[in-house]
Amino acid sequence: KSVFTFALDRETGRILWRREVVRNREGKLHDSNGPASPSATTDGKNVYVFFQDVGLLSYGPDGNERWHIPLGPFNNPMGMGASPILVEGKIIQICDSESDSFMIAVDKDTGEIAWRNGRDFVTRGFSTPVLYDPKDDTGMQAIVPGSYELISYKVATGEKVWWVRGLTWQLKPTPVMDEDTIY
């Protein structure tokens, strides 16, 4: 079986290009989940996608593959749900699973791994990070819920900045925030 990435003309809906990647395995999925649940992201020119059975990929404006980082297999009986985000020249992907959860940041142009951090106590996470730029100029942060806690990481290094405990075991929603409050 394969997974596909499409580029559509915004005005007409016409398919500009379509790329197929053959899945080398078929991970477990909940009935309401699919292998393309994570949304694609773009820098306005290139496209970045994550498929649990393939990994993280980047396509150029012409649809040609720029880079591919195989990831998985994942031990998540519901399937993966977090979407890649683009920030400060990096693609950040959360890969929360029953075991060996991690987050990875790669250079958006080269696919070179900038950092990879374990999320040791996180299981079955499905949330896409939100970005926070503190007023104190300490640097952009990616805020990610996980099992029992909400964690903020430095985008530049992946270092844990702060965390709050007391959340539930399996987090599915992505946090939202205004200028100074996270919900």
PyMOL commands that place a pseudoatom at each C-alpha (Angstrom):
pseudoatom trace, name=CA, resn=LYS, resi=1, chain=A, elem=C, hetatm=0, pos=[0.000, 0.000, 0.000]
pseudoatom trace, name=CA, resn=SER, resi=2, chain=A, elem=C, hetatm=0, pos=[1.058, 3.570, -0.613]
pseudoatom trace, name=CA, resn=VAL, resi=3, chain=A, elem=C, hetatm=0, pos=[0.551, 7.049, 0.802]
pseudoatom trace, name=CA, resn=PHE, resi=4, chain=A, elem=C, hetatm=0, pos=[0.249, 10.143, -1.368]
pseudoatom trace, name=CA, resn=THR, resi=5, chain=A, elem=C, hetatm=0, pos=[1.056, 13.844, -1.214]
pseudoatom trace, name=CA, resn=PHE, resi=6, chain=A, elem=C, hetatm=0, pos=[-0.807, 16.201, -3.553]
pseudoatom trace, name=CA, resn=ALA, resi=7, chain=A, elem=C, hetatm=0, pos=[-0.200, 19.818, -4.541]
pseudoatom trace, name=CA, resn=LEU, resi=8, chain=A, elem=C, hetatm=0, pos=[-3.354, 21.627, -5.653]
pseudoatom trace, name=CA, resn=ASP, resi=9, chain=A, elem=C, hetatm=0, pos=[-3.845, 24.913, -7.439]
pseudoatom trace, name=CA, resn=ARG, resi=10, chain=A, elem=C, hetatm=0, pos=[-5.470, 27.157, -4.842]
pseudoatom trace, name=CA, resn=GLU, resi=11, chain=A, elem=C, hetatm=0, pos=[-7.812, 28.863, -7.322]
pseudoatom trace, name=CA, resn=THR, resi=12, chain=A, elem=C, hetatm=0, pos=[-8.945, 25.921, -9.460]
pseudoatom trace, name=CA, resn=GLY, resi=13, chain=A, elem=C, hetatm=0, pos=[-8.323, 22.841, -7.305]
pseudoatom trace, name=CA, resn=ARG, resi=14, chain=A, elem=C, hetatm=0, pos=[-6.408, 21.302, -10.224]
pseudoatom trace, name=CA, resn=ILE, resi=15, chain=A, elem=C, hetatm=0, pos=[-3.754, 18.777, -9.194]
pseudoatom trace, name=CA, resn=LEU, resi=16, chain=A, elem=C, hetatm=0, pos=[-0.309, 20.283, -9.855]
pseudoatom trace, name=CA, resn=TRP, resi=17, chain=A, elem=C, hetatm=0, pos=[1.595, 17.188, -8.800]
pseudoatom trace, name=CA, resn=ARG, resi=18, chain=A, elem=C, hetatm=0, pos=[1.028, 13.950, -6.918]
pseudoatom trace, name=CA, resn=ARG, resi=19, chain=A, elem=C, hetatm=0, pos=[3.721, 11.850, -5.273]
pseudoatom trace, name=CA, resn=GLU, resi=20, chain=A, elem=C, hetatm=0, pos=[3.395, 8.285, -4.082]
pseudoatom trace, name=CA, resn=VAL, resi=21, chain=A, elem=C, hetatm=0, pos=[5.518, 6.645, -1.405]
pseudoatom trace, name=CA, resn=VAL, resi=22, chain=A, elem=C, hetatm=0, pos=[5.247, 2.924, -0.825]
pseudoatom trace, name=CA, resn=ARG, resi=23, chain=A, elem=C, hetatm=0, pos=[4.790, 2.041, 2.830]
pseudoatom trace, name=CA, resn=ASN, resi=24, chain=A, elem=C, hetatm=0, pos=[7.380, -0.487, 3.939]
pseudoatom trace, name=CA, resn=ARG, resi=25, chain=A, elem=C, hetatm=0, pos=[5.149, -1.526, 6.849]
pseudoatom trace, name=CA, resn=GLU, resi=26, chain=A, elem=C, hetatm=0, pos=[1.611, -0.980, 8.008]
pseudoatom trace, name=CA, resn=GLY, resi=27, chain=A, elem=C, hetatm=0, pos=[1.310, 0.264, 11.591]
pseudoatom trace, name=CA, resn=LYS, resi=28, chain=A, elem=C, hetatm=0, pos=[-1.796, -0.141, 13.707]
pseudoatom trace, name=CA, resn=LEU, resi=29, chain=A, elem=C, hetatm=0, pos=[-4.494, 2.489, 13.363]
pseudoatom trace, name=CA, resn=HIS, resi=30, chain=A, elem=C, hetatm=0, pos=[-7.733, 3.185, 15.175]
pseudoatom trace, name=CA, resn=ASP, resi=31, chain=A, elem=C, hetatm=0, pos=[-10.777, 2.972, 12.888]
pseudoatom trace, name=CA, resn=SER, resi=32, chain=A, elem=C, hetatm=0, pos=[-11.186, 6.755, 12.969]
pseudoatom trace, name=CA, resn=ASN, resi=33, chain=A, elem=C, hetatm=0, pos=[-7.509, 7.387, 12.193]
pseudoatom trace, name=CA, resn=GLY, resi=34, chain=A, elem=C, hetatm=0, pos=[-5.672, 7.060, 8.898]
pseudoatom trace, name=CA, resn=PRO, resi=35, chain=A, elem=C, hetatm=0, pos=[-2.062, 6.986, 7.727]
pseudoatom trace, name=CA, resn=ALA, resi=36, chain=A, elem=C, hetatm=0, pos=[-2.416, 10.603, 6.562]
pseudoatom trace, name=CA, resn=SER, resi=37, chain=A, elem=C, hetatm=0, pos=[-3.899, 12.041, 9.774]
pseudoatom trace, name=CA, resn=PRO, resi=38, chain=A, elem=C, hetatm=0, pos=[-0.956, 14.404, 10.340]
pseudoatom trace, name=CA, resn=SER, resi=39, chain=A, elem=C, hetatm=0, pos=[-1.385, 17.526, 8.195]
pseudoatom trace, name=CA, resn=ALA, resi=40, chain=A, elem=C, hetatm=0, pos=[1.302, 18.747, 5.809]
pseudoatom trace, name=CA, resn=THR, resi=41, chain=A, elem=C, hetatm=0, pos=[3.065, 22.058, 6.353]
pseudoatom trace, name=CA, resn=THR, resi=42, chain=A, elem=C, hetatm=0, pos=[4.826, 24.391, 3.936]
pseudoatom trace, name=CA, resn=ASP, resi=43, chain=A, elem=C, hetatm=0, pos=[7.263, 27.285, 3.862]
pseudoatom trace, name=CA, resn=GLY, resi=44, chain=A, elem=C, hetatm=0, pos=[5.363, 28.672, 0.858]
pseudoatom trace, name=CA, resn=LYS, resi=45, chain=A, elem=C, hetatm=0, pos=[7.608, 26.846, -1.579]
pseudoatom trace, name=CA, resn=ASN, resi=46, chain=A, elem=C, hetatm=0, pos=[8.451, 23.404, -0.187]
pseudoatom trace, name=CA, resn=VAL, resi=47, chain=A, elem=C, hetatm=0, pos=[6.129, 20.875, 1.451]
pseudoatom trace, name=CA, resn=TYR, resi=48, chain=A, elem=C, hetatm=0, pos=[6.811, 18.782, 4.561]
pseudoatom trace, name=CA, resn=VAL, resi=49, chain=A, elem=C, hetatm=0, pos=[4.805, 15.644, 5.416]
pseudoatom trace, name=CA, resn=PHE, resi=50, chain=A, elem=C, hetatm=0, pos=[4.887, 12.914, 8.054]
pseudoatom trace, name=CA, resn=PHE, resi=51, chain=A, elem=C, hetatm=0, pos=[3.498, 9.404, 7.606]
pseudoatom trace, name=CA, resn=GLN, resi=52, chain=A, elem=C, hetatm=0, pos=[3.843, 6.912, 10.452]
pseudoatom trace, name=CA, resn=ASP, resi=53, chain=A, elem=C, hetatm=0, pos=[4.868, 4.076, 8.109]
pseudoatom trace, name=CA, resn=VAL, resi=54, chain=A, elem=C, hetatm=0, pos=[7.301, 6.143, 6.021]
pseudoatom trace, name=CA, resn=GLY, resi=55, chain=A, elem=C, hetatm=0, pos=[8.745, 8.976, 8.129]
pseudoatom trace, name=CA, resn=LEU, resi=56, chain=A, elem=C, hetatm=0, pos=[9.322, 12.662, 7.476]
pseudoatom trace, name=CA, resn=LEU, resi=57, chain=A, elem=C, hetatm=0, pos=[9.635, 13.894, 3.868]
pseudoatom trace, name=CA, resn=SER, resi=58, chain=A, elem=C, hetatm=0, pos=[10.142, 17.149, 2.017]
pseudoatom trace, name=CA, resn=TYR, resi=59, chain=A, elem=C, hetatm=0, pos=[9.077, 17.903, -1.557]
pseudoatom trace, name=CA, resn=GLY, resi=60, chain=A, elem=C, hetatm=0, pos=[10.131, 20.897, -3.644]
pseudoatom trace, name=CA, resn=PRO, resi=61, chain=A, elem=C, hetatm=0, pos=[7.809, 23.149, -5.678]
pseudoatom trace, name=CA, resn=ASP, resi=62, chain=A, elem=C, hetatm=0, pos=[8.087, 20.720, -8.593]
pseudoatom trace, name=CA, resn=GLY, resi=63, chain=A, elem=C, hetatm=0, pos=[7.062, 17.758, -6.411]
pseudoatom trace, name=CA, resn=ASN, resi=64, chain=A, elem=C, hetatm=0, pos=[10.500, 16.193, -6.431]
pseudoatom trace, name=CA, resn=GLU, resi=65, chain=A, elem=C, hetatm=0, pos=[11.648, 14.681, -3.144]
pseudoatom trace, name=CA, resn=ARG, resi=66, chain=A, elem=C, hetatm=0, pos=[14.235, 16.873, -1.423]
pseudoatom trace, name=CA, resn=TRP, resi=67, chain=A, elem=C, hetatm=0, pos=[14.930, 14.650, 1.567]
pseudoatom trace, name=CA, resn=HIS, resi=68, chain=A, elem=C, hetatm=0, pos=[13.443, 11.726, 3.511]
pseudoatom trace, name=CA, resn=ILE, resi=69, chain=A, elem=C, hetatm=0, pos=[14.051, 10.673, 7.114]
pseudoatom trace, name=CA, resn=PRO, resi=70, chain=A, elem=C, hetatm=0, pos=[12.711, 7.190, 7.873]
pseudoatom trace, name=CA, resn=LEU, resi=71, chain=A, elem=C, hetatm=0, pos=[11.089, 7.084, 11.334]
pseudoatom trace, name=CA, resn=GLY, resi=72, chain=A, elem=C, hetatm=0, pos=[9.373, 4.269, 13.217]
pseudoatom trace, name=CA, resn=PRO, resi=73, chain=A, elem=C, hetatm=0, pos=[7.983, 1.753, 13.523]
pseudoatom trace, name=CA, resn=PHE, resi=74, chain=A, elem=C, hetatm=0, pos=[5.892, 3.168, 16.314]
pseudoatom trace, name=CA, resn=ASN, resi=75, chain=A, elem=C, hetatm=0, pos=[4.239, 1.305, 19.147]
pseudoatom trace, name=CA, resn=ASN, resi=76, chain=A, elem=C, hetatm=0, pos=[0.979, 3.278, 19.154]
pseudoatom trace, name=CA, resn=PRO, resi=77, chain=A, elem=C, hetatm=0, pos=[-2.166, 1.163, 18.701]
pseudoatom trace, name=CA, resn=MET, resi=78, chain=A, elem=C, hetatm=0, pos=[-4.177, 4.250, 17.716]
pseudoatom trace, name=CA, resn=GLY, resi=79, chain=A, elem=C, hetatm=0, pos=[-1.738, 5.492, 15.074]
pseudoatom trace, name=CA, resn=MET, resi=80, chain=A, elem=C, hetatm=0, pos=[0.101, 8.780, 14.936]
pseudoatom trace, name=CA, resn=GLY, resi=81, chain=A, elem=C, hetatm=0, pos=[-1.648, 12.150, 14.847]
pseudoatom trace, name=CA, resn=ALA, resi=82, chain=A, elem=C, hetatm=0, pos=[0.817, 14.994, 15.463]
pseudoatom trace, name=CA, resn=SER, resi=83, chain=A, elem=C, hetatm=0, pos=[1.542, 17.202, 12.458]
pseudoatom trace, name=CA, resn=PRO, resi=84, chain=A, elem=C, hetatm=0, pos=[4.964, 18.619, 11.589]
pseudoatom trace, name=CA, resn=ILE, resi=85, chain=A, elem=C, hetatm=0, pos=[5.491, 22.307, 12.321]
pseudoatom trace, name=CA, resn=LEU, resi=86, chain=A, elem=C, hetatm=0, pos=[7.907, 24.757, 10.733]
pseudoatom trace, name=CA, resn=VAL, resi=87, chain=A, elem=C, hetatm=0, pos=[9.757, 27.232, 12.933]
pseudoatom trace, name=CA, resn=GLU, resi=88, chain=A, elem=C, hetatm=0, pos=[13.112, 29.021, 12.698]
pseudoatom trace, name=CA, resn=GLY, resi=89, chain=A, elem=C, hetatm=0, pos=[14.231, 26.965, 9.722]
pseudoatom trace, name=CA, resn=LYS, resi=90, chain=A, elem=C, hetatm=0, pos=[13.424, 23.661, 11.429]
pseudoatom trace, name=CA, resn=ILE, resi=91, chain=A, elem=C, hetatm=0, pos=[10.714, 21.063, 10.987]
pseudoatom trace, name=CA, resn=ILE, resi=92, chain=A, elem=C, hetatm=0, pos=[9.679, 19.723, 14.396]
pseudoatom trace, name=CA, resn=GLN, resi=93, chain=A, elem=C, hetatm=0, pos=[7.852, 16.407, 14.626]
pseudoatom trace, name=CA, resn=ILE, resi=94, chain=A, elem=C, hetatm=0, pos=[6.419, 14.810, 17.768]
pseudoatom trace, name=CA, resn=CYS, resi=95, chain=A, elem=C, hetatm=0, pos=[6.547, 10.995, 17.749]
pseudoatom trace, name=CA, resn=ASP, resi=96, chain=A, elem=C, hetatm=0, pos=[4.752, 9.855, 20.908]
pseudoatom trace, name=CA, resn=SER, resi=97, chain=A, elem=C, hetatm=0, pos=[4.213, 6.138, 21.286]
pseudoatom trace, name=CA, resn=GLU, resi=98, chain=A, elem=C, hetatm=0, pos=[3.695, 3.478, 23.959]
pseudoatom trace, name=CA, resn=SER, resi=99, chain=A, elem=C, hetatm=0, pos=[7.491, 3.239, 24.171]
pseudoatom trace, name=CA, resn=ASP, resi=100, chain=A, elem=C, hetatm=0, pos=[10.473, 5.248, 22.954]
pseudoatom trace, name=CA, resn=SER, resi=101, chain=A, elem=C, hetatm=0, pos=[8.577, 8.545, 22.464]
pseudoatom trace, name=CA, resn=PHE, resi=102, chain=A, elem=C, hetatm=0, pos=[10.654, 11.404, 21.079]
pseudoatom trace, name=CA, resn=MET, resi=103, chain=A, elem=C, hetatm=0, pos=[10.590, 14.711, 19.260]
pseudoatom trace, name=CA, resn=ILE, resi=104, chain=A, elem=C, hetatm=0, pos=[12.885, 15.569, 16.417]
pseudoatom trace, name=CA, resn=ALA, resi=105, chain=A, elem=C, hetatm=0, pos=[13.959, 18.816, 14.757]
pseudoatom trace, name=CA, resn=VAL, resi=106, chain=A, elem=C, hetatm=0, pos=[15.477, 18.784, 11.283]
pseudoatom trace, name=CA, resn=ASP, resi=107, chain=A, elem=C, hetatm=0, pos=[16.834, 21.489, 9.020]
pseudoatom trace, name=CA, resn=LYS, resi=108, chain=A, elem=C, hetatm=0, pos=[14.016, 22.353, 6.610]
pseudoatom trace, name=CA, resn=ASP, resi=109, chain=A, elem=C, hetatm=0, pos=[16.375, 22.615, 3.637]
pseudoatom trace, name=CA, resn=THR, resi=110, chain=A, elem=C, hetatm=0, pos=[18.761, 19.701, 4.141]
pseudoatom trace, name=CA, resn=GLY, resi=111, chain=A, elem=C, hetatm=0, pos=[16.847, 17.258, 6.357]
pseudoatom trace, name=CA, resn=GLU, resi=112, chain=A, elem=C, hetatm=0, pos=[19.868, 17.157, 8.663]
pseudoatom trace, name=CA, resn=ILE, resi=113, chain=A, elem=C, hetatm=0, pos=[18.878, 16.358, 12.249]
pseudoatom trace, name=CA, resn=ALA, resi=114, chain=A, elem=C, hetatm=0, pos=[19.361, 19.439, 14.455]
pseudoatom trace, name=CA, resn=TRP, resi=115, chain=A, elem=C, hetatm=0, pos=[18.364, 17.626, 17.639]
pseudoatom trace, name=CA, resn=ARG, resi=116, chain=A, elem=C, hetatm=0, pos=[16.354, 14.645, 18.879]
pseudoatom trace, name=CA, resn=ASN, resi=117, chain=A, elem=C, hetatm=0, pos=[15.045, 14.386, 22.434]
pseudoatom trace, name=CA, resn=GLY, resi=118, chain=A, elem=C, hetatm=0, pos=[13.428, 11.482, 24.216]
pseudoatom trace, name=CA, resn=ARG, resi=119, chain=A, elem=C, hetatm=0, pos=[10.023, 12.030, 25.835]
pseudoatom trace, name=CA, resn=ASP, resi=120, chain=A, elem=C, hetatm=0, pos=[10.487, 9.232, 28.363]
pseudoatom trace, name=CA, resn=PHE, resi=121, chain=A, elem=C, hetatm=0, pos=[7.214, 9.394, 30.252]
pseudoatom trace, name=CA, resn=VAL, resi=122, chain=A, elem=C, hetatm=0, pos=[4.947, 10.212, 27.316]
pseudoatom trace, name=CA, resn=THR, resi=123, chain=A, elem=C, hetatm=0, pos=[2.688, 7.562, 25.803]
pseudoatom trace, name=CA, resn=ARG, resi=124, chain=A, elem=C, hetatm=0, pos=[0.107, 7.712, 23.053]
pseudoatom trace, name=CA, resn=GLY, resi=125, chain=A, elem=C, hetatm=0, pos=[0.377, 11.416, 22.357]
pseudoatom trace, name=CA, resn=PHE, resi=126, chain=A, elem=C, hetatm=0, pos=[-1.431, 12.925, 19.385]
pseudoatom trace, name=CA, resn=SER, resi=127, chain=A, elem=C, hetatm=0, pos=[-0.943, 16.673, 19.840]
pseudoatom trace, name=CA, resn=THR, resi=128, chain=A, elem=C, hetatm=0, pos=[0.759, 19.075, 17.471]
pseudoatom trace, name=CA, resn=PRO, resi=129, chain=A, elem=C, hetatm=0, pos=[2.964, 21.640, 19.257]
pseudoatom trace, name=CA, resn=VAL, resi=130, chain=A, elem=C, hetatm=0, pos=[2.027, 25.310, 19.517]
pseudoatom trace, name=CA, resn=LEU, resi=131, chain=A, elem=C, hetatm=0, pos=[4.645, 28.025, 19.351]
pseudoatom trace, name=CA, resn=TYR, resi=132, chain=A, elem=C, hetatm=0, pos=[5.331, 30.620, 22.009]
pseudoatom trace, name=CA, resn=ASP, resi=133, chain=A, elem=C, hetatm=0, pos=[7.705, 33.569, 21.677]
pseudoatom trace, name=CA, resn=PRO, resi=134, chain=A, elem=C, hetatm=0, pos=[8.293, 34.914, 25.206]
pseudoatom trace, name=CA, resn=LYS, resi=135, chain=A, elem=C, hetatm=0, pos=[8.521, 38.685, 25.651]
pseudoatom trace, name=CA, resn=ASP, resi=136, chain=A, elem=C, hetatm=0, pos=[11.785, 38.269, 27.583]
pseudoatom trace, name=CA, resn=ASP, resi=137, chain=A, elem=C, hetatm=0, pos=[13.716, 37.340, 24.409]
pseudoatom trace, name=CA, resn=THR, resi=138, chain=A, elem=C, hetatm=0, pos=[14.735, 33.895, 25.717]
pseudoatom trace, name=CA, resn=GLY, resi=139, chain=A, elem=C, hetatm=0, pos=[13.871, 32.319, 22.358]
pseudoatom trace, name=CA, resn=MET, resi=140, chain=A, elem=C, hetatm=0, pos=[10.996, 30.610, 20.636]
pseudoatom trace, name=CA, resn=GLN, resi=141, chain=A, elem=C, hetatm=0, pos=[9.432, 27.668, 22.458]
pseudoatom trace, name=CA, resn=ALA, resi=142, chain=A, elem=C, hetatm=0, pos=[7.381, 24.683, 21.283]
pseudoatom trace, name=CA, resn=ILE, resi=143, chain=A, elem=C, hetatm=0, pos=[4.703, 23.771, 23.805]
pseudoatom trace, name=CA, resn=VAL, resi=144, chain=A, elem=C, hetatm=0, pos=[3.622, 20.138, 23.704]
pseudoatom trace, name=CA, resn=PRO, resi=145, chain=A, elem=C, hetatm=0, pos=[1.186, 18.237, 25.903]
pseudoatom trace, name=CA, resn=GLY, resi=146, chain=A, elem=C, hetatm=0, pos=[2.111, 14.716, 26.866]
pseudoatom trace, name=CA, resn=SER, resi=147, chain=A, elem=C, hetatm=0, pos=[1.099, 12.080, 29.375]
pseudoatom trace, name=CA, resn=TYR, resi=148, chain=A, elem=C, hetatm=0, pos=[0.364, 13.889, 32.626]
pseudoatom trace, name=CA, resn=GLU, resi=149, chain=A, elem=C, hetatm=0, pos=[2.234, 17.103, 31.748]
pseudoatom trace, name=CA, resn=LEU, resi=150, chain=A, elem=C, hetatm=0, pos=[2.506, 20.094, 29.438]
pseudoatom trace, name=CA, resn=ILE, resi=151, chain=A, elem=C, hetatm=0, pos=[6.115, 20.770, 28.407]
pseudoatom trace, name=CA, resn=SER, resi=152, chain=A, elem=C, hetatm=0, pos=[7.770, 23.765, 26.776]
pseudoatom trace, name=CA, resn=TYR, resi=153, chain=A, elem=C, hetatm=0, pos=[10.964, 23.162, 24.771]
pseudoatom trace, name=CA, resn=LYS, resi=154, chain=A, elem=C, hetatm=0, pos=[13.485, 25.616, 23.302]
pseudoatom trace, name=CA, resn=VAL, resi=155, chain=A, elem=C, hetatm=0, pos=[13.131, 25.424, 19.523]
pseudoatom trace, name=CA, resn=ALA, resi=156, chain=A, elem=C, hetatm=0, pos=[16.862, 26.123, 19.040]
pseudoatom trace, name=CA, resn=THR, resi=157, chain=A, elem=C, hetatm=0, pos=[18.092, 23.232, 21.193]
pseudoatom trace, name=CA, resn=GLY, resi=158, chain=A, elem=C, hetatm=0, pos=[15.178, 21.014, 22.242]
pseudoatom trace, name=CA, resn=GLU, resi=159, chain=A, elem=C, hetatm=0, pos=[15.987, 21.789, 25.892]
pseudoatom trace, name=CA, resn=LYS, resi=160, chain=A, elem=C, hetatm=0, pos=[13.073, 21.584, 28.374]
pseudoatom trace, name=CA, resn=VAL, resi=161, chain=A, elem=C, hetatm=0, pos=[12.278, 25.112, 29.575]
pseudoatom trace, name=CA, resn=TRP, resi=162, chain=A, elem=C, hetatm=0, pos=[9.306, 24.513, 31.861]
pseudoatom trace, name=CA, resn=TRP, resi=163, chain=A, elem=C, hetatm=0, pos=[6.550, 21.981, 32.507]
pseudoatom trace, name=CA, resn=VAL, resi=164, chain=A, elem=C, hetatm=0, pos=[3.280, 21.666, 34.376]
pseudoatom trace, name=CA, resn=ARG, resi=165, chain=A, elem=C, hetatm=0, pos=[2.004, 18.364, 35.718]
pseudoatom trace, name=CA, resn=GLY, resi=166, chain=A, elem=C, hetatm=0, pos=[-1.575, 17.265, 36.331]
pseudoatom trace, name=CA, resn=LEU, resi=167, chain=A, elem=C, hetatm=0, pos=[-2.829, 16.469, 32.823]
pseudoatom trace, name=CA, resn=THR, resi=168, chain=A, elem=C, hetatm=0, pos=[-4.493, 13.230, 31.794]
pseudoatom trace, name=CA, resn=TRP, resi=169, chain=A, elem=C, hetatm=0, pos=[-2.760, 10.135, 30.374]
pseudoatom trace, name=CA, resn=GLN, resi=170, chain=A, elem=C, hetatm=0, pos=[-3.619, 10.373, 26.658]
pseudoatom trace, name=CA, resn=LEU, resi=171, chain=A, elem=C, hetatm=0, pos=[-3.713, 13.872, 25.231]
pseudoatom trace, name=CA, resn=LYS, resi=172, chain=A, elem=C, hetatm=0, pos=[-5.370, 14.400, 21.894]
pseudoatom trace, name=CA, resn=PRO, resi=173, chain=A, elem=C, hetatm=0, pos=[-6.094, 18.127, 21.643]
pseudoatom trace, name=CA, resn=THR, resi=174, chain=A, elem=C, hetatm=0, pos=[-3.560, 20.693, 20.589]
pseudoatom trace, name=CA, resn=PRO, resi=175, chain=A, elem=C, hetatm=0, pos=[-3.259, 23.532, 23.121]
pseudoatom trace, name=CA, resn=VAL, resi=176, chain=A, elem=C, hetatm=0, pos=[-4.399, 27.024, 22.196]
pseudoatom trace, name=CA, resn=MET, resi=177, chain=A, elem=C, hetatm=0, pos=[-3.163, 30.256, 23.686]
pseudoatom trace, name=CA, resn=ASP, resi=178, chain=A, elem=C, hetatm=0, pos=[-3.622, 33.974, 23.731]
pseudoatom trace, name=CA, resn=GLU, resi=179, chain=A, elem=C, hetatm=0, pos=[-0.890, 36.438, 24.674]
pseudoatom trace, name=CA, resn=ASP, resi=180, chain=A, elem=C, hetatm=0, pos=[-0.266, 35.044, 28.158]
pseudoatom trace, name=CA, resn=THR, resi=181, chain=A, elem=C, hetatm=0, pos=[-2.537, 32.057, 28.819]
pseudoatom trace, name=CA, resn=ILE, resi=182, chain=A, elem=C, hetatm=0, pos=[-2.437, 28.457, 27.540]
pseudoatom trace, name=CA, resn=TYR, resi=183, chain=A, elem=C, hetatm=0, pos=[-5.685, 26.492, 27.386]
for i in range(1, 183): cmd.bond("trace and resi %d" % i, "trace and resi %d" % (i + 1))
show_as sticks, trace
zoom trace
